[in-house]
Amino acid sequence: MKSVLTGLRAWTVQRVSAAYLLFFLLFALAWVAVHHPMSEAQWRAWVTSGGMREATMLFFAALLAHMWVGLRDVVLDYVKPLLVRTAVLGVLALGLAALGSWTALILIRA
C-alpha cells in the first residue's frame, strides 16, 4: 500500500503550507501594526469579519498539515519498531484531529 504523503506530495504540502503560514502571519502583523486592537472585542470583531474567519480557518488547516508532515517524517525516521511507529502515528493523528476540531468549533462559534 502506497502512502499518500510521500516524496514530492509531502514536500509540496510542506512548502505550500509554509508559504500560506508566512503570508497570513505577515498580513496579521501588518494589520495589528496599523489598527492596534486593544480589547478582546476588537480582536473578535476582526477575526469574525469578512473573509478573515475563513482565512484563519485555512491558517490552522495549513498549520496542522504542516505539523503532520513534519512530525510524521520525524516519527518515520526515528521510531523503528512497526507497532510503536503505528501507535505513535495514530496518537499523533488523533491529537492533530482533536486540535483541528477544537479550533474549528472556536472559530465557528465566534
Backbone as CSV, one residue per row, in Angstrom:
resi,resn,N_x,N_y,N_z,CA_x,CA_y,CA_z,C_x,C_y,C_z
1,MET,0.846,-1.178,0.000,0.000,0.000,0.000,0.894,1.245,0.000
2,LYS,0.655,2.141,-0.940,1.478,3.338,-1.075,0.908,4.466,-0.222
3,SER,1.782,5.139,0.503,1.374,6.261,1.348,1.034,7.470,0.476
4,VAL,0.058,8.232,0.924,-0.410,9.389,0.163,0.574,10.549,0.246
5,LEU,1.179,10.769,1.406,2.062,11.931,1.582,3.526,11.519,1.644
6,THR,4.052,11.035,0.540,5.464,10.701,0.481,6.110,11.493,-0.640
7,GLY,7.401,11.657,-0.530,8.160,12.285,-1.602,7.691,13.659,-1.991
8,LEU,7.372,13.814,-3.259,7.005,15.121,-3.805,5.720,15.668,-3.187
9,ARG,4.745,14.806,-2.913,3.493,15.292,-2.314,3.730,15.872,-0.928
10,ALA,4.495,15.173,-0.104,4.795,15.682,1.237,5.587,16.981,1.145
11,TRP,6.542,17.027,0.237,7.340,18.236,0.044,6.438,19.397,-0.369
12,THR,5.495,19.142,-1.278,4.590,20.178,-1.755,3.683,20.680,-0.631
13,VAL,3.123,19.766,0.150,2.277,20.161,1.282,3.074,21.022,2.244
14,GLN,4.299,20.614,2.526,5.161,21.357,3.456,5.426,22.768,2.930
15,ARG,5.753,22.896,1.651,6.108,24.207,1.092,4.894,25.115,0.921
16,VAL,3.785,24.574,0.436,2.580,25.385,0.238,2.036,25.848,1.587
17,SER,2.004,24.948,2.566,1.510,25.347,3.893,2.444,26.378,4.523
18,ALA,3.742,26.218,4.364,4.690,27.194,4.914,4.501,28.561,4.263
19,ALA,4.265,28.587,2.959,4.057,29.865,2.264,2.788,30.547,2.769
20,TYR,1.711,29.783,2.943,0.472,30.392,3.435,0.642,30.879,4.874
21,LEU,1.302,30.081,5.713,1.537,30.493,7.102,2.315,31.806,7.143
22,LEU,3.340,31.921,6.323,4.133,33.152,6.282,3.286,34.327,5.807
23,PHE,2.538,34.142,4.717,1.684,35.203,4.190,0.678,35.662,5.240
24,PHE,0.010,34.727,5.887,-1.005,35.066,6.879,-0.389,35.813,8.063
25,LEU,0.746,35.320,8.563,1.386,35.978,9.706,1.858,37.388,9.367
26,LEU,2.413,37.577,8.179,2.824,38.926,7.773,1.620,39.849,7.647
27,PHE,0.523,39.340,7.077,-0.695,40.130,6.966,-1.229,40.498,8.354
28,ALA,-1.275,39.514,9.269,-1.791,39.771,10.614,-0.922,40.776,11.356
29,LEU,0.385,40.647,11.246,1.283,41.596,11.900,1.109,43.004,11.329
30,ALA,0.964,43.106,10.017,0.755,44.424,9.396,-0.570,45.022,9.869
31,TRP,-1.608,44.210,9.944,-2.913,44.701,10.389,-2.843,45.192,11.835
32,VAL,-2.186,44.425,12.679,-2.045,44.824,14.084,-1.231,46.113,14.197
33,ALA,-0.185,46.249,13.393,0.631,47.462,13.435,-0.166,48.697,13.036
34,VAL,-1.103,48.530,12.127,-1.900,49.665,11.654,-3.076,49.958,12.571
35,HIS,-3.789,48.926,13.015,-5.055,49.125,13.734,-4.951,49.088,15.264
36,HIS,-3.904,48.533,15.821,-3.685,48.477,17.269,-4.913,48.002,18.054
37,PRO,-5.395,46.779,17.841,-6.538,46.318,18.638,-6.122,46.131,20.096
38,MET,-6.906,46.662,21.002,-6.547,46.627,22.414,-7.438,45.709,23.243
39,SER,-8.628,45.452,22.792,-9.542,44.650,23.603,-9.864,43.330,22.904
40,GLU,-10.376,42.409,23.693,-10.791,41.113,23.156,-11.934,41.297,22.168
41,ALA,-12.803,42.233,22.399,-13.926,42.502,21.493,-13.423,42.971,20.125
42,GLN,-12.369,43.786,20.107,-11.805,44.239,18.841,-11.181,43.070,18.068
43,TRP,-10.484,42.202,18.790,-9.912,41.015,18.152,-11.014,40.134,17.581
44,ARG,-12.044,39.892,18.361,-13.148,39.032,17.928,-13.825,39.619,16.687
45,ALA,-14.047,40.932,16.686,-14.674,41.589,15.540,-13.815,41.428,14.290
46,TRP,-12.503,41.542,14.444,-11.612,41.401,13.299,-11.606,39.969,12.771
47,VAL,-11.467,39.009,13.690,-11.367,37.605,13.276,-12.667,37.120,12.638
48,THR,-13.804,37.642,13.062,-15.086,37.187,12.511,-15.580,38.033,11.351
49,SER,-14.813,39.024,10.925,-15.262,39.910,9.849,-14.899,39.350,8.483
50,GLY,-15.757,39.663,7.503,-15.481,39.347,6.107,-14.940,37.950,5.901
51,GLY,-13.868,37.848,5.153,-13.245,36.557,4.886,-12.176,36.188,5.890
52,MET,-12.033,37.000,6.939,-10.978,36.737,7.911,-11.206,35.428,8.656
53,ARG,-12.457,35.086,8.948,-12.737,33.816,9.626,-12.256,32.647,8.758
54,GLU,-12.567,32.697,7.470,-12.143,31.630,6.561,-10.623,31.601,6.417
55,ALA,-10.002,32.785,6.343,-8.539,32.848,6.241,-7.883,32.283,7.491
56,THR,-8.491,32.533,8.652,-7.959,31.998,9.908,-8.143,30.493,9.970
57,MET,-9.292,30.008,9.518,-9.509,28.558,9.481,-8.505,27.892,8.540
58,LEU,-8.254,28.520,7.395,-7.275,27.997,6.456,-5.872,28.036,7.062
59,PHE,-5.582,29.075,7.845,-4.293,29.161,8.537,-4.098,27.945,9.441
60,PHE,-5.120,27.629,10.233,-4.979,26.499,11.153,-4.959,25.162,10.417
61,ALA,-5.678,25.056,9.303,-5.609,23.835,8.494,-4.198,23.663,7.920
62,ALA,-3.618,24.759,7.429,-2.253,24.710,6.901,-1.258,24.377,8.007
63,LEU,-1.476,24.952,9.187,-0.593,24.671,10.318,-0.644,23.192,10.703
64,LEU,-1.839,22.635,10.757,-1.988,21.217,11.114,-1.389,20.309,10.036
65,ALA,-1.583,20.638,8.767,-0.989,19.846,7.685,0.533,19.922,7.749
66,HIS,1.047,21.112,8.004,2.490,21.306,8.121,3.053,20.492,9.296
67,MET,2.339,20.549,10.409,2.760,19.786,11.588,2.723,18.287,11.313
68,TRP,1.670,17.810,10.638,1.542,16.377,10.368,2.718,15.880,9.522
69,VAL,3.024,16.579,8.438,4.100,16.126,7.559,5.442,16.138,8.297
70,GLY,5.710,17.211,9.022,6.983,17.304,9.730,7.126,16.271,10.834
71,LEU,6.109,16.146,11.664,6.172,15.179,12.768,6.138,13.739,12.265
72,ARG,5.372,13.505,11.208,5.322,12.164,10.622,6.700,11.755,10.117
73,ASP,7.406,12.692,9.461,8.745,12.384,8.968,9.704,12.082,10.114
74,VAL,9.602,12.815,11.212,10.451,12.547,12.374,10.154,11.160,12.935
75,VAL,8.879,10.829,13.068,8.500,9.504,13.586,9.002,8.411,12.650
76,LEU,8.806,8.579,11.352,9.259,7.563,10.400,10.777,7.389,10.421
77,ASP,11.500,8.466,10.675,12.959,8.396,10.709,13.497,7.767,11.992
78,TYR,12.848,8.029,13.123,13.445,7.658,14.400,12.732,6.566,15.177
79,VAL,11.512,6.248,14.849,10.799,5.178,15.552,10.783,3.967,14.624
80,LYS,11.597,2.965,14.944,11.789,1.837,14.035,10.799,0.680,14.232
81,PRO,10.453,0.272,15.446,9.518,-0.857,15.564,8.152,-0.488,14.957
82,LEU,7.642,-1.340,14.080,6.431,-1.042,13.332,5.224,-0.790,14.230
83,LEU,5.031,-1.589,15.259,3.874,-1.410,16.142,3.955,-0.086,16.901
84,VAL,5.126,0.245,17.381,5.307,1.503,18.109,5.111,2.680,17.153
85,ARG,5.676,2.570,15.960,5.530,3.627,14.961,4.062,3.845,14.611
86,THR,3.342,2.760,14.409,1.920,2.855,14.080,1.142,3.497,15.223
87,ALA,1.459,3.105,16.449,0.772,3.678,17.611,1.071,5.166,17.745
88,VAL,2.322,5.539,17.586,2.708,6.949,17.706,2.030,7.774,16.618
89,LEU,2.020,7.266,15.393,1.362,7.993,14.303,-0.148,8.094,14.535
90,GLY,-0.752,7.044,15.101,-2.178,7.084,15.413,-2.496,8.122,16.469
91,VAL,-1.702,8.147,17.531,-1.909,9.135,18.592,-1.681,10.549,18.048
92,LEU,-0.665,10.702,17.228,-0.384,11.996,16.613,-1.552,12.451,15.728
93,ALA,-2.076,11.543,14.914,-3.205,11.881,14.038,-4.435,12.251,14.857
94,LEU,-4.716,11.497,15.909,-5.865,11.810,16.762,-5.683,13.156,17.455
95,GLY,-4.486,13.420,17.933,-4.213,14.692,18.598,-4.381,15.878,17.660
96,LEU,-3.861,15.754,16.447,-3.995,16.851,15.475,-5.442,17.016,15.028
97,ALA,-6.157,15.904,14.888,-7.583,15.990,14.529,-8.375,16.670,15.642
98,ALA,-8.042,16.353,16.887,-8.722,16.993,18.020,-8.428,18.490,18.048
99,LEU,-7.180,18.869,17.824,-6.828,20.292,17.773,-7.559,21.007,16.644
100,GLY,-7.642,20.368,15.487,-8.348,20.958,14.364,-9.835,21.124,14.640
101,SER,-10.443,20.124,15.256,-11.868,20.197,15.596,-12.129,21.291,16.612
102,TRP,-11.279,21.376,17.610,-11.422,22.385,18.660,-11.299,23.792,18.064
103,THR,-10.313,23.968,17.199,-10.120,25.263,16.555,-11.317,25.636,15.686
104,ALA,-11.822,24.678,14.924,-12.986,24.945,14.078,-14.200,25.333,14.915
105,LEU,-14.409,24.632,16.022,-15.536,24.979,16.899,-15.406,26.390,17.453
106,ILE,-14.210,26.747,17.859,-13.997,28.092,18.403,-14.276,29.149,17.340
107,LEU,-13.776,28.942,16.121,-13.957,29.942,15.073,-15.397,29.996,14.572
108,ILE,-16.090,28.872,14.566,-17.483,28.860,14.124,-18.378,29.546,15.148
109,ARG,-18.101,29.313,16.428,-18.919,29.914,17.495,-18.656,31.403,17.668
110,ALA,-17.496,31.862,17.268,-17.132,33.273,17.498,-18.031,34.220,16.743
